[in-house]
Each structure stands twice: as structure tokens, then as C-alpha cells.
């Protein structure tokens, strides 16, 4: 047995502050979420950052959690698919994905939704479907539900903009 050291990090996950002891400094955020914290909504697809199934938000920015070392995220705020809905009320992006059939098998859907939430908050897409497809291109759907996904992002973007206008008034 070699020398073994545990590393402690602090993460806020879906609004809940957690102190986490890491036995292995090489553990990815994806494996920490799924295996240690039992937040299994975030999916493991390719495990190489090429499919987007593992997309989560870290400090509001979308990342592939399979490529992020948990140890490098000390102090970060993480939002997973489990943290989007407000109780029974779905997030507007989740509601739009349902309304527009933005999924078939559903495996990529949590990553697609988290990527869409990040994309909308980045504010770079406007109402251009082509731009949305380009900015969502890191999220692969093997079923090919891209039309519904694009429509869902467009609708959710409008819905969120409308909510922001109402809240500002």
C-alpha cells in the first residue's frame, strides 16, 4: 500500500453546500455526482468530452463534467438537471423540451437541457435557429431529435425573456 491522502473540497450543488472528502484526486465531477452523490441524472456517454451527455453548469457556465476534475472545482457552484425544477414547477427549458418533443430515447436529454440553459444565459443565440444548432453542437442526440431541441430552445428563450420583463416591471 502506497501513501494515501484524502483531499477535502467544498461544493454548492443545486443550492446545497457540501463538504466532500476525495479519496482520489483524479475523480471527475461526473463520477463524483453519479457514484458518490447519487445524482444520476447527469449521464455518462463517451467519457471523452465529445457527446455532451454529462453537461452541467459550473458557476453558470456549461461544462462537460467527464473532463473536469472535482478537485479543481473547490468552492464552485454546480447545477445539475436535478436542480432545475422548482418543486413541481418545471424549468421553462424542461417544459419546452416536453412541448416540442425535444427527445426520443431521453439519454442525452439532461445534457441537452443543461446546455440549453447555459446557452440561453450566455445570451449569444438570439432567435436564430442556425446559431442555436451551432452553439448546441457539443451535445449529440443519436435519435436525431434536433428539430424539436432547436424549437424548444427558441421557445424557452422567449419564455425566459418574457418572465424577466415581467419581473423587471
MDTraj code that builds the backbone (N, CA, C; nanometers):
import mdtraj as md
import numpy as np

residues = "UNK UNK UNK UNK UNK UNK UNK UNK UNK UNK UNK UNK UNK UNK UNK UNK UNK UNK UNK UNK UNK UNK UNK UNK UNK UNK UNK UNK UNK UNK UNK UNK UNK UNK UNK UNK UNK UNK UNK UNK UNK UNK UNK UNK UNK UNK UNK UNK UNK UNK UNK UNK UNK UNK UNK UNK UNK UNK UNK UNK UNK UNK UNK UNK UNK UNK UNK UNK UNK UNK UNK UNK UNK UNK UNK UNK UNK UNK UNK UNK UNK UNK UNK UNK UNK UNK UNK UNK UNK UNK UNK UNK UNK UNK UNK UNK UNK UNK UNK UNK UNK UNK UNK UNK UNK UNK UNK UNK UNK UNK UNK UNK UNK UNK UNK UNK UNK UNK UNK UNK UNK UNK UNK UNK UNK UNK UNK UNK UNK UNK UNK UNK UNK UNK UNK UNK UNK UNK UNK UNK UNK UNK UNK UNK UNK UNK UNK UNK UNK UNK UNK UNK UNK UNK UNK UNK UNK UNK UNK UNK UNK UNK UNK UNK UNK UNK UNK UNK UNK".split()
xyz = np.array([
    [0.0855, -0.1191, 0.0000],
    [0.0000, 0.0000, 0.0000],
    [0.0894, 0.1245, 0.0000],
    [0.0602, 0.2117, -0.0934],
    [0.1331, 0.3380, -0.1006],
    [0.0734, 0.4395, -0.0056],
    [0.1376, 0.5551, 0.0014],
    [0.0906, 0.6644, 0.0844],
    [-0.0444, 0.7118, 0.0325],
    [-0.1423, 0.7285, 0.1212],
    [-0.2772, 0.7659, 0.0788],
    [-0.3198, 0.8945, 0.1489],
    [-0.3667, 0.9890, 0.0690],
    [-0.4079, 1.1166, 0.1256],
    [-0.5470, 1.1520, 0.0768],
    [-0.6308, 1.2016, 0.1654],
    [-0.7646, 1.2438, 0.1272],
    [-0.7654, 1.3955, 0.1149],
    [-0.8374, 1.4446, 0.0164],
    [-0.8440, 1.5873, -0.0125],
    [-0.9875, 1.6317, 0.0129],
    [-1.0059, 1.7431, 0.0820],
    [-1.1410, 1.7890, 0.1100],
    [-1.1737, 1.9114, 0.0251],
    [-1.2912, 1.9069, -0.0401],
    [-1.3351, 2.0223, -0.1195],
    [-1.4764, 2.0622, -0.0773],
    [-1.5091, 2.1865, -0.1078],
    [-1.6408, 2.2392, -0.0762],
    [-1.7106, 2.2748, -0.2072],
    [-1.8297, 2.2190, -0.2286],
    [-1.9068, 2.2483, -0.3495],
    [-2.0494, 2.2849, -0.3098],
    [-2.1080, 2.3771, -0.3818],
    [-2.2509, 2.4038, -0.3656],
    [-2.3190, 2.3369, -0.4841],
    [-2.3976, 2.2340, -0.4544],
    [-2.4606, 2.1548, -0.5602],
    [-2.6118, 2.1725, -0.5512],
    [-2.6688, 2.2299, -0.6569],
    [-2.8126, 2.2576, -0.6619],
    [-2.8573, 2.3342, -0.5374],
    [-2.7752, 2.4318, -0.4987],
    [-2.8090, 2.5200, -0.3868],
    [-2.7707, 2.4679, -0.2498],
    [-2.7208, 2.3458, -0.2431],
    [-2.6856, 2.2848, -0.1138],
    [-2.5344, 2.2798, -0.0987],
    [-2.4823, 2.3397, 0.0097],
    [-2.3377, 2.3394, 0.0311],
    [-2.2953, 2.2026, 0.0841],
    [-2.1923, 2.1446, 0.0202],
    [-2.1454, 2.0109, 0.0588],
    [-1.9952, 2.0140, 0.0824],
    [-1.9507, 1.9498, 0.1907],
    [-1.8079, 1.9277, 0.2139],
    [-1.7815, 1.7843, 0.1719],
    [-1.6891, 1.7662, 0.0791],
    [-1.6678, 1.6339, 0.0224],
    [-1.5216, 1.5930, 0.0356],
    [-1.4990, 1.4763, 0.0951],
    [-1.3635, 1.4218, 0.1038],
    [-1.3389, 1.3372, -0.0206],
    [-1.2342, 1.3716, -0.0944],
    [-1.1989, 1.2946, -0.2136],
    [-1.0850, 1.2007, -0.1793],
    [-1.1077, 1.0714, -0.1970],
    [-1.0028, 0.9728, -0.1709],
    [-0.9036, 0.9689, -0.2863],
    [-0.9513, 1.0053, -0.4057],
    [-0.8683, 1.0021, -0.5252],
    [-0.8750, 1.1379, -0.5938],
    [-0.7627, 1.2078, -0.6034],
    [-0.7644, 1.3414, -0.6648],
    [-0.7964, 1.3400, -0.8140],
    [-0.7993, 1.2194, -0.8735],
    [-0.8267, 1.2085, -1.0173],
    [-0.9740, 1.1897, -1.0489],
    [-1.0613, 1.1870, -0.9472],
    [-1.2035, 1.1634, -0.9720],
    [-1.2627, 1.2820, -1.0489],
    [-1.3427, 1.2490, -1.1517],
    [-1.4057, 1.3555, -1.2297],
    [-1.5318, 1.4040, -1.1582],
    [-1.5757, 1.5229, -1.1957],
    [-1.7008, 1.5746, -1.1419],
    [-1.8149, 1.4785, -1.1764],
    [-1.8148, 1.4242, -1.2972],
    [-1.9201, 1.3305, -1.3386],
    [-1.9280, 1.2106, -1.2444],
    [-1.8145, 1.1468, -1.2186],
    [-1.8151, 1.0290, -1.1321],
    [-1.8522, 1.0654, -0.9884],
    [-1.8081, 1.1825, -0.9430],
    [-1.8455, 1.2276, -0.8088],
    [-1.9976, 1.2439, -0.7997],
    [-2.0559, 1.3106, -0.8972],
    [-2.2008, 1.3335, -0.8963],
    [-2.2773, 1.2019, -0.9003],
    [-2.2393, 1.1148, -0.9914],
    [-2.3155, 0.9914, -1.0129],
    [-2.2913, 0.8866, -0.9044],
    [-2.1642, 0.8611, -0.8744],
    [-2.1314, 0.7470, -0.7890],
    [-2.1296, 0.7797, -0.6404],
    [-2.0830, 0.8994, -0.6062],
    [-2.0740, 0.9345, -0.4643],
    [-2.1987, 1.0069, -0.4145],
    [-2.2531, 1.0980, -0.4975],
    [-2.3643, 1.1815, -0.4524],
    [-2.4993, 1.1321, -0.5047],
    [-2.4969, 1.0255, -0.5854],
    [-2.6184, 0.9611, -0.6373],
    [-2.7089, 1.0558, -0.7144],
    [-2.6476, 1.1550, -0.7798],
    [-2.7204, 1.2436, -0.8705],
    [-2.6997, 1.1855, -1.0108],
    [-2.7842, 1.0896, -1.0458],
    [-2.7604, 1.0106, -1.1664],
    [-2.8278, 1.0685, -1.2904],
    [-2.8882, 1.1860, -1.2787],
    [-2.9481, 1.2499, -1.3955],
    [-2.8432, 1.2881, -1.4982],
    [-2.7251, 1.3242, -1.4512],
    [-2.6148, 1.3568, -1.5414],
    [-2.5618, 1.2256, -1.5981],
    [-2.5614, 1.2140, -1.7302],
    [-2.5302, 1.0848, -1.7923],
    [-2.3849, 1.0745, -1.8372],
    [-2.3352, 0.9512, -1.8338],
    [-2.2024, 0.9218, -1.8873],
    [-2.2219, 0.8656, -2.0266],
    [-2.1768, 0.9400, -2.1274],
    [-2.1901, 0.8936, -2.2653],
    [-2.0566, 0.8414, -2.3132],
    [-1.9763, 0.9306, -2.3698],
    [-1.8489, 0.8880, -2.4291],
    [-1.7346, 0.8879, -2.3278],
    [-1.7494, 0.9651, -2.2194],
    [-1.6447, 0.9824, -2.1171],
    [-1.5181, 1.0467, -2.1752],
    [-1.5319, 1.1180, -2.2876],
    [-1.4165, 1.1836, -2.3508],
    [-1.4490, 1.3266, -2.3933],
    [-1.5614, 1.3814, -2.3459],
    [-1.5958, 1.5195, -2.3778],
    [-1.6440, 1.5419, -2.5196],
    [-1.6933, 1.4367, -2.5843],
    [-1.7337, 1.4510, -2.7249],
    [-1.8836, 1.4432, -2.7481],
    [-1.9625, 1.4055, -2.6460],
    [-2.1057, 1.3852, -2.6724],
    [-2.1971, 1.4823, -2.5979],
    [-2.1511, 1.5377, -2.4861],
    [-2.2311, 1.6356, -2.4124],
    [-2.3345, 1.5785, -2.3168],
    [-2.3450, 1.4452, -2.3069],
    [-2.4458, 1.3857, -2.2180],
    [-2.4230, 1.4242, -2.0717],
    [-2.3001, 1.4600, -2.0380],
    [-2.2635, 1.4897, -1.8994],
    [-2.2620, 1.6393, -1.8682],
    [-2.3220, 1.7213, -1.9557],
    [-2.3173, 1.8667, -1.9364],
    [-2.3864, 1.9093, -1.8071],
    [-2.3148, 1.9887, -1.7281],
    [-2.3704, 2.0536, -1.6091],
    [-2.3250, 2.1997, -1.6122],
    [-2.3800, 2.2809, -1.5228],
    [-2.3350, 2.4197, -1.5115],
    [-2.2425, 2.4321, -1.3915],
    [-2.1280, 2.4923, -1.4138],
    [-2.0346, 2.5233, -1.3053],
    [-2.0200, 2.6749, -1.3037],
    [-2.0628, 2.7356, -1.1930],
    [-2.0665, 2.8820, -1.1814],
    [-2.1385, 2.9429, -1.3026],
    [-2.2464, 2.8770, -1.3450],
    [-2.3304, 2.9271, -1.4525],
    [-2.2834, 2.8950, -1.5930],
    [-2.1647, 2.8380, -1.6063],
    [-2.1110, 2.8063, -1.7398],
    [-2.1237, 2.6578, -1.7654],
    [-2.1572, 2.6207, -1.8885],
    [-2.1764, 2.4784, -1.9197],
    [-2.0419, 2.4105, -1.9434],
    [-2.0266, 2.2957, -1.8825],
    [-1.9030, 2.2183, -1.9000],
    [-1.9367, 2.0704, -1.9158],
    [-1.8435, 1.9969, -1.9749],
    [-1.8523, 1.8515, -1.9787],
    [-1.7944, 1.8004, -1.8469],
    [-1.8805, 1.7483, -1.7603],
    [-1.8349, 1.7067, -1.6280],
    [-1.7420, 1.5865, -1.6324],
    [-1.7393, 1.5133, -1.7454],
    [-1.6484, 1.3979, -1.7562],
    [-1.5032, 1.4430, -1.7720],
    [-1.4826, 1.5689, -1.8097],
    [-1.3456, 1.6198, -1.8301],
    [-1.2959, 1.7044, -1.7133],
    [-1.3844, 1.7362, -1.6197],
    [-1.3479, 1.8259, -1.5087],
    [-1.3088, 1.7452, -1.3854],
    [-1.1903, 1.7718, -1.3329],
    [-1.1508, 1.7072, -1.2073],
    [-1.2242, 1.7754, -1.0928],
    [-1.2900, 1.6958, -1.0102],
    [-1.3645, 1.7505, -0.8968],
    [-1.2730, 1.8353, -0.8087],
    [-1.1497, 1.7910, -0.7897],
    [-1.0561, 1.8611, -0.7012],
    [-1.0269, 2.0035, -0.7483],
    [-1.0423, 2.0276, -0.8785],
    [-1.0109, 2.1611, -0.9316],
    [-1.1280, 2.2574, -0.9165],
    [-1.2394, 2.2103, -0.8624],
    [-1.3610, 2.2922, -0.8558],
    [-1.3946, 2.3377, -0.7150],
    [-1.2995, 2.3297, -0.6224],
    [-1.3241, 2.3704, -0.4837],
    [-1.3887, 2.5086, -0.4820],
    [-1.5015, 2.5205, -0.4109],
    [-1.5705, 2.6485, -0.3975],
    [-1.6713, 2.6775, -0.5074],
    [-1.6807, 2.5906, -0.6076],
    [-1.7689, 2.6167, -0.7218],
    [-1.9149, 2.5916, -0.6872],
    [-2.0002, 2.6538, -0.7679],
    [-2.1440, 2.6298, -0.7603],
    [-2.1838, 2.5463, -0.8812],
    [-2.2448, 2.4313, -0.8546],
    [-2.2763, 2.3361, -0.9608],
    [-2.4272, 2.3174, -0.9687],
    [-2.4795, 2.3228, -1.0907],
    [-2.6212, 2.2940, -1.1117],
    [-2.6309, 2.1742, -1.2049],
    [-2.7051, 2.0732, -1.1597],
    [-2.7302, 1.9549, -1.2410],
    [-2.8786, 1.9556, -1.2795],
    [-2.9174, 1.8611, -1.3635],
    [-3.0573, 1.8507, -1.4065],
    [-3.1505, 1.8394, -1.2862],
    [-3.1040, 1.7761, -1.1780],
    [-3.1884, 1.7597, -1.0584],
    [-3.2206, 1.8929, -0.9913],
    [-3.1381, 1.9951, -1.0176],
    [-3.1568, 2.1243, -0.9510],
    [-3.2339, 2.2268, -1.0317],
    [-3.2858, 2.1877, -1.1493],
    [-3.3510, 2.2871, -1.2363],
    [-3.4940, 2.3181, -1.1969],
    [-3.5751, 2.2156, -1.1743],
    [-3.7163, 2.2380, -1.1434],
    [-3.7281, 2.3036, -1.0055],
    [-3.8375, 2.3777, -0.9871],
    [-3.8668, 2.4377, -0.8574],
    [-3.9818, 2.3572, -0.7982],
    [-3.9480, 2.2536, -0.7243],
    [-4.0502, 2.1625, -0.6733],
    [-4.1189, 2.0936, -0.7900],
    [-4.2507, 2.1109, -0.8001],
    [-4.3279, 2.0510, -0.9097],
    [-4.3217, 2.1350, -1.0367],
    [-4.2771, 2.2611, -1.0257],
    [-4.2731, 2.3503, -1.1421],
    [-4.1467, 2.3269, -1.2232],
    [-4.1662, 2.2819, -1.3461],
    [-4.0516, 2.2584, -1.4346],
    [-3.9863, 2.3903, -1.4734],
    [-3.8561, 2.3849, -1.4970],
    [-3.7842, 2.4986, -1.5545],
    [-3.8414, 2.5193, -1.6951],
    [-3.8476, 2.6444, -1.7442],
    [-3.9012, 2.6697, -1.8790],
    [-3.8336, 2.5869, -1.9884],
    [-3.7043, 2.5574, -1.9740],
    [-3.6375, 2.4750, -2.0753],
    [-3.6904, 2.3318, -2.0699],
    [-3.7108, 2.2786, -1.9501],
    [-3.7664, 2.1435, -1.9382],
    [-3.9064, 2.1377, -1.9991],
    [-3.9899, 2.2369, -1.9681],
    [-4.1267, 2.2411, -2.0203],
    [-4.1258, 2.2495, -2.1728],
    [-4.0345, 2.3301, -2.2284],
    [-4.0272, 2.3472, -2.3736],
    [-3.9802, 2.2187, -2.4421],
    [-3.8892, 2.1450, -2.3794],
    [-3.8439, 2.0179, -2.4376],
    [-3.9613, 1.9202, -2.4464],
    [-4.0469, 1.9184, -2.3448],
    [-4.1642, 1.8304, -2.3470],
    [-4.2617, 1.8777, -2.4553],
    [-4.2890, 2.0082, -2.4589],
    [-4.3862, 2.0629, -2.5542],
    [-4.3442, 2.0399, -2.6991],
    [-4.2145, 2.0400, -2.7261],
    [-4.1657, 2.0292, -2.8638],
    [-4.1055, 1.8933, -2.8968],
    [-4.1305, 1.7920, -2.8110],
    [-4.0732, 1.6585, -2.8347],
    [-3.9242, 1.6688, -2.8626],
    [-3.8514, 1.7355, -2.7734],
    [-3.7083, 1.7566, -2.7914],
    [-3.6243, 1.6372, -2.7490],
    [-3.6839, 1.5191, -2.7521],
    [-3.6100, 1.3974, -2.7153],
    [-3.6842, 1.2770, -2.7695],
    [-3.6106, 1.1666, -2.7817],
    [-3.6752, 1.0389, -2.8140],
    [-3.6387, 0.9390, -2.7054],
    [-3.5157, 0.8839, -2.7083],
    [-3.4818, 0.7855, -2.6044],
    [-3.4581, 0.8540, -2.4698],
    [-3.4163, 0.9807, -2.4718],
    [-3.4002, 1.0567, -2.3480],
    [-3.2625, 1.0531, -2.2852],
    [-3.1739, 0.9703, -2.3372],
    [-3.0432, 0.9571, -2.2723],
    [-2.9647, 1.0884, -2.2729],
    [-2.9683, 1.1598, -2.3847],
    [-2.8904, 1.2836, -2.3955],
    [-2.9638, 1.4030, -2.3361],
    [-3.0916, 1.3847, -2.3007],
    [-3.1779, 1.4976, -2.2660],
    [-3.1285, 1.5812, -2.1476],
    [-3.0830, 1.5214, -2.0364],
    [-3.0340, 1.6080, -1.9282],
    [-2.9195, 1.6984, -1.9734],
    [-2.8268, 1.6436, -2.0502],
    [-2.7151, 1.7244, -2.1009],
    [-2.7625, 1.8306, -2.1987],
    [-2.8581, 1.7934, -2.2847],
    [-2.9141, 1.8903, -2.3801],
    [-2.9804, 2.0050, -2.3046],
    [-3.0602, 1.9717, -2.2037],
    [-3.1319, 2.0740, -2.1273],
    [-3.0341, 2.1638, -2.0535],
    [-2.9334, 2.1055, -1.9884],
    [-2.8357, 2.1879, -1.9152],
    [-2.7583, 2.2767, -2.0116],
    [-2.7264, 2.2243, -2.1283],
    [-2.6562, 2.3029, -2.2287],
    [-2.7448, 2.4176, -2.2768],
    [-2.8742, 2.3908, -2.2972],
    [-2.9683, 2.4939, -2.3411],
    [-2.9823, 2.6037, -2.2362],
    [-2.9886, 2.5650, -2.1084],
    [-2.9987, 2.6643, -2.0004],
    [-2.8746, 2.7548, -2.0030],
    [-2.7564, 2.6931, -2.0170],
    [-2.6323, 2.7701, -2.0249],
    [-2.6294, 2.8592, -2.1469],
    [-2.6705, 2.8045, -2.2598],
    [-2.6730, 2.8792, -2.3855],
    [-2.7614, 3.0033, -2.3734],
    [-2.8807, 2.9858, -2.3176],
    [-2.9733, 3.0982, -2.3044],
    [-2.9153, 3.2046, -2.2112],
    [-2.8540, 3.1618, -2.0998],
    [-2.7986, 3.2615, -2.0081],
    [-2.6768, 3.3324, -2.0669],
    [-2.6064, 3.2656, -2.1593],
    [-2.4945, 3.3318, -2.2278],
    [-2.5458, 3.4435, -2.3187],
    [-2.6700, 3.4289, -2.3674],
    [-2.7320, 3.5325, -2.4488],
    [-2.6734, 3.5502, -2.5873],
    [-2.6100, 3.4473, -2.6420],
    [-2.5430, 3.4607, -2.7726],
    [-2.6258, 3.4129, -2.8903],
    [-2.7398, 3.3489, -2.8655],
    [-2.8097, 3.2809, -2.9745],
    [-2.9113, 3.3691, -3.0460],
    [-2.9698, 3.4642, -2.9729],
    [-3.0776, 3.5421, -3.0321],
    [-3.1904, 3.4480, -3.0712],
    [-3.2615, 3.4797, -3.1806],
    [-3.3701, 3.3907, -3.2231],
    [-3.3338, 3.3227, -3.3544],
    [-3.2048, 3.2935, -3.3687],
    [-3.1526, 3.2334, -3.4910],
    [-3.1365, 3.0820, -3.4720],
    [-3.2247, 3.0020, -3.5351],
    [-3.2175, 2.8559, -3.5181],
    [-3.0814, 2.7984, -3.5576],
    [-3.0199, 2.8542, -3.6624],
    [-2.8906, 2.8051, -3.7100],
    [-2.7836, 2.8270, -3.6029],
    [-2.7873, 2.9441, -3.5397],
    [-2.6925, 2.9777, -3.4332],
    [-2.7127, 2.8852, -3.3130],
    [-2.8376, 2.8576, -3.2803],
    [-2.8676, 2.7678, -3.1684],
    [-2.8102, 2.6294, -3.1985],
    [-2.8333, 2.5800, -3.3216],
    [-2.7799, 2.4476, -3.3576],
    [-2.6280, 2.4454, -3.3434],
    [-2.5644, 2.5537, -3.3882],
    [-2.4184, 2.5618, -3.3797],
    [-2.3719, 2.5625, -3.2341],
    [-2.4369, 2.6427, -3.1501],
    [-2.3952, 2.6554, -3.0103],
    [-2.4325, 2.5326, -2.9260],
    [-2.5220, 2.4492, -2.9781],
    [-2.5610, 2.3253, -2.9099],
    [-2.4899, 2.2051, -2.9710],
    [-2.3987, 2.2284, -3.0653],
    [-2.3403, 2.1179, -3.1418],
    [-2.2523, 2.0263, -3.0577],
    [-2.2137, 2.0671, -2.9390],
    [-2.1367, 1.9802, -2.8497],
    [-2.2230, 1.8744, -2.7830],
    [-2.3543, 1.8834, -2.8029],
    [-2.4476, 1.7866, -2.7450],
    [-2.5065, 1.7025, -2.8577],
    [-2.4697, 1.5743, -2.8568],
    [-2.5107, 1.4847, -2.9639],
    [-2.6356, 1.4071, -2.9236],
    [-2.7310, 1.3970, -3.0184],
    [-2.8524, 1.3171, -2.9991],
    [-2.8507, 1.2071, -3.1033],
    [-2.8312, 1.0842, -3.0584],
    [-2.8255, 0.9728, -3.1535],
    [-2.9591, 0.9481, -3.2218],
    [-3.0691, 0.9906, -3.1581],
    [-3.2015, 0.9715, -3.2187],
    [-3.2309, 1.0777, -3.3237],
    [-3.1578, 1.1870, -3.3230],
    [-3.1780, 1.2920, -3.4224],
    [-3.2948, 1.3835, -3.3917],
    [-3.3203, 1.4135, -3.2654],
    [-3.4330, 1.4994, -3.2268],
    [-3.3968, 1.6482, -3.2354],
    [-3.3049, 1.6827, -3.3225],
    [-3.2511, 1.8196, -3.3261],
    [-3.3554, 1.9261, -3.3572],
    [-3.4527, 1.8942, -3.4443],
    [-3.5561, 1.9921, -3.4780],
    [-3.6333, 2.0333, -3.3518],
    [-3.6788, 1.9332, -3.2757],
    [-3.7522, 1.9606, -3.1520],
    [-3.6666, 2.0325, -3.0491],
    [-3.5400, 1.9943, -3.0412],
    [-3.4483, 2.0583, -2.9462],
    [-3.4342, 2.2065, -2.9807],
    [-3.4127, 2.2371, -3.1087],
    [-3.3962, 2.3757, -3.1519],
    [-3.5233, 2.4555, -3.1237],
    [-3.6394, 2.3988, -3.1561],
    [-3.7664, 2.4669, -3.1284],
    [-3.7840, 2.4897, -2.9788],
    [-3.7455, 2.3921, -2.8980],
    [-3.7584, 2.4038, -2.7526],
    [-3.6712, 2.5179, -2.6995],
    [-3.5479, 2.5277, -2.7500],
    [-3.4575, 2.6340, -2.7051],
    [-3.5150, 2.7702, -2.7438],
    [-3.5665, 2.7818, -2.8663],
    [-3.6271, 2.9085, -2.9108],
    [-3.7439, 2.9472, -2.8204],
    [-3.8316, 2.8508, -2.7906],
    [-3.9476, 2.8817, -2.7061],
    [-3.9059, 2.9173, -2.5643],
    [-3.8136, 2.8396, -2.5064],
    [-3.7711, 2.8647, -2.3685],
    [-3.7054, 3.0020, -2.3580],
    [-3.6303, 3.0379, -2.4603],
    [-3.5640, 3.1674, -2.4625],
    [-3.6669, 3.2804, -2.4580],
    [-3.7735, 3.2669, -2.5389],
    [-3.8821, 3.3672, -2.5399],
    [-3.9499, 3.3728, -2.4031],
    [-3.9799, 3.2546, -2.3485],
    [-4.0484, 3.2440, -2.2204],
    [-3.9663, 3.3107, -2.1095],
    [-3.8362, 3.2817, -2.1067],
    [-3.7500, 3.3392, -2.0030],
    [-3.7358, 3.4906, -2.0201],
    [-3.7278, 3.5373, -2.1441],
    [-3.7185, 3.6811, -2.1696],
    [-3.8460, 3.7513, -2.1212],
    [-3.9602, 3.6873, -2.1473],
    [-4.0901, 3.7411, -2.1037],
    [-4.0965, 3.7469, -1.9506],
    [-4.0530, 3.6400, -1.8839],
    [-4.0502, 3.6386, -1.7366],
    [-3.9615, 3.7494, -1.6820],
    [-3.8445, 3.7658, -1.7451],
    [-3.7520, 3.8707, -1.6994],
    [-3.8141, 4.0089, -1.7154],
    [-3.8858, 4.0299, -1.8263],
    [-3.9549, 4.1585, -1.8470],
    [-4.0600, 4.1814, -1.7394],
    [-4.1386, 4.0761, -1.7087],
    [-4.2429, 4.0886, -1.6052],
    [-4.1800, 4.1173, -1.4700],
    [-4.0711, 4.0457, -1.4381],
    [-4.0073, 4.0634, -1.3070],
    [-3.9444, 4.2018, -1.2948],
    [-3.8979, 4.2586, -1.4049],
    [-3.8347, 4.3898, -1.4027],
    [-3.9382, 4.5005, -1.3890],
    [-4.0606, 4.4748, -1.4351],
    [-4.1667, 4.5767, -1.4362],
    [-4.2190, 4.6066, -1.2957],
])
top = md.Topology()
chain = top.add_chain()
for i, resn in enumerate(residues, 1):
    res = top.add_residue(resn, chain, resSeq=i)
    for name in ("N", "CA", "C"):
        top.add_atom(name, md.element.get_by_symbol(name[0]), res)
traj = md.Trajectory(xyz[None], top)
